Amino acid sequence: MDGQSATRERLISEGMRQLLAHGYDGVGIGPILKAVDVPKGSFYYFFQSKDDFVVAVVEAYEEKYRQVREKFFTDMSLRPLARLDAYFAALEQEYKAAAPYAGCLYGMIAQSAAGRSAVVLDALAASFERWEKSIQGVLAAAQQDGDIDSDENINDLTASIVDAYEGALIRAKAKDGVLAFTRFREIGLKRLISPTKLNVR
């Protein structure tokens, strides 16, 4: 990685950390530049605006977790629903390790950027859509295997899972901590999908 690429990556990494901790409104360019010791001119060499920067952070975040999903969702040693459970179990462990600053970047930004930045909201919507499509693929495989009722609407089920996950993270930020995430995975997720088949391997 050359110097320019390394500088850009440092900015994005610090931006991700600060956005997760403080949200869209709570993050300024100045503190990010100070944290990584980068001059203001260098920032605008890479990004036209704060919104352009936030979109780059969202894209980097999405790629990071796309790789996590790929690791679990392509594990053919597990049945589809067990892959989904393993994925969320890994996210739960990550949350525990990073608390109290853990969370979902999409939700953190969406709560404060709504109605202000079309370019950021468009990037969030696209990331949510790709995230849901990857989960839909797992649920469709589970449905084909007979582990989800054939008349279940996979699109709606996926959206409900993502909605419940994001809600759990908001509760976690409101001092419920890891318990909120654990409730989501051990109670909510299992009831959304199947109380008897989630752990089938």
Residue pairs with C-beta under 8 A, 6 or more apart in sequence:
1 9
4 45
4 46
7 36
7 38
7 42
7 46
8 46
10 36
10 38
11 32
11 33
11 36
11 38
11 43
11 46
11 47
11 53
12 53
12 56
12 57
12 60
13 60
14 32
14 35
14 36
15 27
15 32
15 53
15 54
15 56
15 57
16 57
16 60
16 61
16 105
17 101
18 26
18 27
18 31
18 32
18 35
19 27
19 54
19 57
19 105
19 108
19 109
20 101
20 102
20 103
20 105
20 108
21 101
23 108
23 109
23 111
23 112
24 54
24 108
24 109
24 111
24 112
24 113
24 116
24 117
24 120
25 112
26 112
29 40
29 43
29 50
29 53
32 43
33 39
33 40
33 43
43 53
46 53
46 56
47 53
47 56
51 117
51 119
51 120
52 119
54 109
54 113
54 117
54 120
54 123
55 119
55 120
55 123
57 105
58 105
58 106
58 109
58 120
58 123
58 124
58 127
59 123
59 127
61 105
61 106
61 127
62 127
62 130
62 131
65 131
66 130
66 134
68 87
68 90
68 91
69 87
69 131
69 134
72 83
72 84
72 86
72 87
72 90
73 83
73 84
73 87
73 134
73 137
73 138
75 83
75 86
78 86
78 201
79 142
79 145
79 147
79 200
79 201
80 138
80 139
80 141
80 142
80 145
80 147
81 138
81 142
81 147
81 148
81 193
81 194
81 197
81 198
81 199
81 200
82 198
82 199
82 200
82 201
83 138
84 135
84 138
84 139
84 142
84 189
84 193
84 198
85 185
85 189
85 198
85 199
88 165
88 184
88 185
88 189
89 185
91 181
92 178
92 181
92 182
92 185
94 102
95 102
95 103
95 169
95 172
95 178
95 181
96 102
96 178
99 172
99 177
99 178
100 173
100 177
102 169
102 172
103 169
103 172
103 173
104 165
104 166
104 169
106 124
106 127
106 128
106 131
106 166
107 166
107 169
107 170
109 120
109 124
110 121
110 124
113 120
113 121
113 124
114 121
128 162
131 162
132 155
132 158
132 159
132 162
135 158
135 161
135 162
136 154
136 155
136 158
139 148
139 154
139 157
139 158
139 193
140 154
142 148
142 193
142 197
143 149
143 150
143 152
143 154
147 194
147 197
147 200
148 154
148 157
148 193
148 194
148 197
157 192
157 193
160 192
161 189
161 192
161 193
164 184
164 188
164 189
164 192
165 184
167 184
168 180
168 181
168 183
168 184
168 188
169 180
169 181
171 180
172 178
172 179
172 180
172 181
189 198
190 198
